[in-house]
Amino acid sequence: MKIYNTMTRKKEELVPLVPGEISMYVCGPTVYNFIHIGNARPLVVFDTLRRYLEYKGYKVRFISNFTDIDDKLIRRANEEHTTVPELADKYIKEYKTDAEGLCAEPATCNPRATEHIPQIIKLVETLIEKGHAYPVANGDVYFSVRSFPGYGKLSGQSIDDLESGARIEPGDLKRDPLDFALWKGAKPGEPAWDCPWGKGRPGWHIECSAMSMELLGPTFDIHAGGQDLIFPHHENEIAQSEAATGKPFARYWMHNGYINVDNQKMSKSLGNFRLVRDIAQEFDLEAVRLFLLSAQYRNPINFTRELIEQANTALTRIRTARERLAEAKEGPATEEDARFCASLEEHEKKFCDAMDDDLNTADALGAMFDYARAVNTFVTEPRSKEALERAAKLFDDMTNVLGILQHSKPEEFPKEAVALLNERAEARKAKNWARADQIREELKAMGFGVEDSKEGAKLKKL
């Protein structure tokens, strides 16, 4: 598999540090509100990457953090007359509800910044000891950007370029406009922890370095997040981590593109934020997931009602094909069965080739639709049990990797009910309406209804 590495600005073969294993850290949300559609994109994209790597046989250790101490949390907690921990607990729970709706699998671990204060303090102490950081009179601790020669290598910016736009905010005691806070001295009414520099709390960037290295080691495989995190967040993570350890930090950096809403950049000033929770009131979140995968992850994507409706229609097509496969009649093996089974490898290859090319989910979905069409044609006649089982396995492999049909797995019906449904189809073909009606009543007595459509009849639980 090749992935685009933001650090090197080219596609590279994914070669894990430990053969057969992938260590992966994805920056998670600051838990002061419901997540919006922009937050949902990295959630879906990197969950899909994890699913595909597991499908390829890798053991994946997938870490995604919660930032549970931050200026935004403090401000919001004051507005809601609650505490920061209570606010964080509330929105972590809401995040998990939305993540489940988007069919994102739970992370191996969701570390919280407030649970890693000792590791954060130790990392800051190391940076001070090595001359890369310095405390100031008000209890703040800053990272000295000029002490790290590689600063700017991820974002491609030079110190001179950064210096021209930098300035020191009123009240800051840092020595250089480029320096950033590792630790913030305590202010009245704010959560604070004891440390060698007096009470205070961690800065934003330091938490991810401390947690990722604690859980994955000083060097790990993949660090991922939204494009907006390249600078300054990920740039600062690299500087403080590599300055502390003297070792490379993440080996591959992956960043998804922005989301526009109705052809405009999503921003608070435009009032076009779309919360996942609100979208779920109108649309199946599996359709939203399919929409988010309909463009290659590094490209921008435009969120509109029309595109979500199209994604919902596409999801229905895939779901219907899987249901028809589940309800297909069994028959003796034929040459057509053999030809179809022989084609499965080519369908799988087309799907995997797309995913191996920097997680090209747009082309992978194209391969999924091609396969669904082939399945729809195949099941118009009775097929061998082996052919149907092999067809179903590939179908489920593809949808499981993409994370769709997770809320709507085909229902398993008793063989007797399926046999009656098939007999009813034969009765209708022979225009034996009395027997067809009788079978409908027999199925009803078993607790099943029949839905007739142009694709054929299917069972449903009453």
Buried (B, 14 or more C-beta within 10 A) or exposed (E): BEBBBBBEEEEBEBEBEEEEEBBBBBBBBBBBBBBBBBBBBBBBBBBBBBBBBBBBEBEBBBBBBBBBBBEBBBEBBBEEEBEBBEBBBBBBEBBEBBBBBBBBBEBBBBBBBBEBBEBBBBBBBBBBEEEBBBBBEBBBBBBBBEBBEEBBBBBEBEBEEBBEEEEEEEEBBBEBBBBBBBBBBBEEEBBBBEBEBBBBBBBBBBBBBBBBBBBBEBBBBBBBBBBBBBBBBBBBBBBBBBBBBEEEBBBBBBBBBBBBBEEEEBEEEEEBBBBBBEBBEEBBBBBBBBBBBBBBBBEEBBBEEEBBBBBBEBBEBBBBBBBBBBBBBBBEEBEEBEEBBEBBEEBBEBBBEBBBBBBBBBBBBBBBEBBBEBBBEBBEEBBBEEBBEBBBEBBBBBBBBBBBBBEBEBEEBEEEBBEBBBBBBEBBEEEBEEBBEBBBEBBEEBEBEBEEEEBBBBBEEE
